[in-house]
Amino acid sequence: MTDTYMQEQAEALAAKLKLNDGKTGYVEATADGFAVYTRRKWPGKQITSWDGLPVEWHENVGTNKAANR
């Protein structure tokens, strides 16, 4: 279970990546960083760390997974 601070950081990262429409992907706070799930290959440079913690990328995930259903 992640704490409120980590959840807020995950939401801030999602907002920065514009992944808050509920369709293209989402960010999940994990025990040791953040996991980003996107439906498509990420255009441009991936963020490798956020708030000093590593970011793990998962591209081309299924629609349901990208919408976090």
Phi and psi in degrees as GROMACS dihedral restraints (atoms count N, CA, C in turn):
[ dihedral_restraints ]
;  ai    aj    ak    al  type     phi  dphi    fc
    3     4     5     6     1   -96.9    20    10
    4     5     6     7     1   152.4    20    10
    6     7     8     9     1   -83.8    20    10
    7     8     9    10     1   172.8    20    10
    9    10    11    12     1   -60.5    20    10
   10    11    12    13     1   -40.2    20    10
   12    13    14    15     1   -59.5    20    10
   13    14    15    16     1   -46.9    20    10
   15    16    17    18     1   -63.7    20    10
   16    17    18    19     1   -38.6    20    10
   18    19    20    21     1   -63.7    20    10
   19    20    21    22     1   -41.3    20    10
   21    22    23    24     1   -64.7    20    10
   22    23    24    25     1   -39.8    20    10
   24    25    26    27     1   -65.7    20    10
   25    26    27    28     1   -39.4    20    10
   27    28    29    30     1   -62.0    20    10
   28    29    30    31     1   -41.8    20    10
   30    31    32    33     1   -67.1    20    10
   31    32    33    34     1   -37.6    20    10
   33    34    35    36     1   -65.1    20    10
   34    35    36    37     1   -41.1    20    10
   36    37    38    39     1   -65.4    20    10
   37    38    39    40     1   -42.1    20    10
   39    40    41    42     1   -59.5    20    10
   40    41    42    43     1   -41.7    20    10
   42    43    44    45     1   -64.8    20    10
   43    44    45    46     1   -42.4    20    10
   45    46    47    48     1   -62.9    20    10
   46    47    48    49     1   -38.2    20    10
   48    49    50    51     1   -84.9    20    10
   49    50    51    52     1    -0.7    20    10
   51    52    53    54     1    57.9    20    10
   52    53    54    55     1    43.2    20    10
   54    55    56    57     1  -108.9    20    10
   55    56    57    58     1    35.9    20    10
   57    58    59    60     1  -113.2    20    10
   58    59    60    61     1    22.9    20    10
   60    61    62    63     1   -91.5    20    10
   61    62    63    64     1    -4.9    20    10
   63    64    65    66     1    79.8    20    10
   64    65    66    67     1     6.0    20    10
   66    67    68    69     1  -125.2    20    10
   67    68    69    70     1   -42.9    20    10
   69    70    71    72     1   -82.6    20    10
   70    71    72    73     1   -19.8    20    10
   72    73    74    75     1   160.3    20    10
   73    74    75    76     1  -177.5    20    10
   75    76    77    78     1  -158.5    20    10
   76    77    78    79     1   169.2    20    10
   78    79    80    81     1  -117.2    20    10
   79    80    81    82     1   135.9    20    10
   81    82    83    84     1  -120.7    20    10
   82    83    84    85     1   133.5    20    10
   84    85    86    87     1   -79.2    20    10
   85    86    87    88     1   129.8    20    10
   87    88    89    90     1  -114.3    20    10
   88    89    90    91     1   179.6    20    10
   90    91    92    93     1   -61.7    20    10
   91    92    93    94     1   -33.9    20    10
   93    94    95    96     1  -126.1    20    10
   94    95    96    97     1    27.0    20    10
   96    97    98    99     1   157.9    20    10
   97    98    99   100     1  -139.3    20    10
   99   100   101   102     1  -135.2    20    10
  100   101   102   103     1   147.7    20    10
  102   103   104   105     1  -119.1    20    10
  103   104   105   106     1   129.6    20    10
  105   106   107   108     1  -108.3    20    10
  106   107   108   109     1   128.9    20    10
  108   109   110   111     1  -116.0    20    10
  109   110   111   112     1   124.0    20    10
  111   112   113   114     1  -129.3    20    10
  112   113   114   115     1   149.9    20    10
  114   115   116   117     1   -72.0    20    10
  115   116   117   118     1   -32.3    20    10
  117   118   119   120     1  -121.4    20    10
  118   119   120   121     1   171.8    20    10
  120   121   122   123     1   -62.2    20    10
  121   122   123   124     1   135.8    20    10
  123   124   125   126     1   -74.9    20    10
  124   125   126   127     1   124.1    20    10
  126   127   128   129     1   -77.5    20    10
  127   128   129   130     1   135.2    20    10
  129   130   131   132     1    85.2    20    10
  130   131   132   133     1  -164.1    20    10
  132   133   134   135     1   -80.8    20    10
  133   134   135   136     1   132.1    20    10
  135   136   137   138     1   -81.1    20    10
  136   137   138   139     1   142.7    20    10
  138   139   140   141     1   -76.7    20    10
  139   140   141   142     1   124.6    20    10
  141   142   143   144     1   -96.6    20    10
  142   143   144   145     1   -18.1    20    10
  144   145   146   147     1  -146.9    20    10
  145   146   147   148     1   152.2    20    10
  147   148   149   150     1  -144.1    20    10
  148   149   150   151     1   127.0    20    10
  150   151   152   153     1    57.5    20    10
  151   152   153   154     1    32.4    20    10
  153   154   155   156     1    80.1    20    10
  154   155   156   157     1     4.9    20    10
  156   157   158   159     1  -115.5    20    10
  157   158   159   160     1   151.0    20    10
  159   160   161   162     1   -69.9    20    10
  160   161   162   163     1   148.5    20    10
  162   163   164   165     1  -114.2    20    10
  163   164   165   166     1   124.5    20    10
  165   166   167   168     1  -102.9    20    10
  166   167   168   169     1   130.5    20    10
  168   169   170   171     1  -102.9    20    10
  169   170   171   172     1   139.1    20    10
  171   172   173   174     1  -130.2    20    10
  172   173   174   175     1   103.4    20    10
  174   175   176   177     1   -99.5    20    10
  175   176   177   178     1   162.1    20    10
  177   178   179   180     1    57.4    20    10
  178   179   180   181     1    38.4    20    10
  180   181   182   183     1   -81.5    20    10
  181   182   183   184     1   161.7    20    10
  183   184   185   186     1   -63.2    20    10
  184   185   186   187     1   159.2    20    10
  186   187   188   189     1   -57.4    20    10
  187   188   189   190     1   -45.9    20    10
  189   190   191   192     1   -63.0    20    10
  190   191   192   193     1   -40.6    20    10
  192   193   194   195     1   -65.9    20    10
  193   194   195   196     1   -42.3    20    10
  195   196   197   198     1   -64.9    20    10
  196   197   198   199     1   -29.1    20    10
  198   199   200   201     1   -89.3    20    10
  199   200   201   202     1     1.2    20    10
  201   202   203   204     1    58.6    20    10
  202   203   204   205     1    45.8    20    10
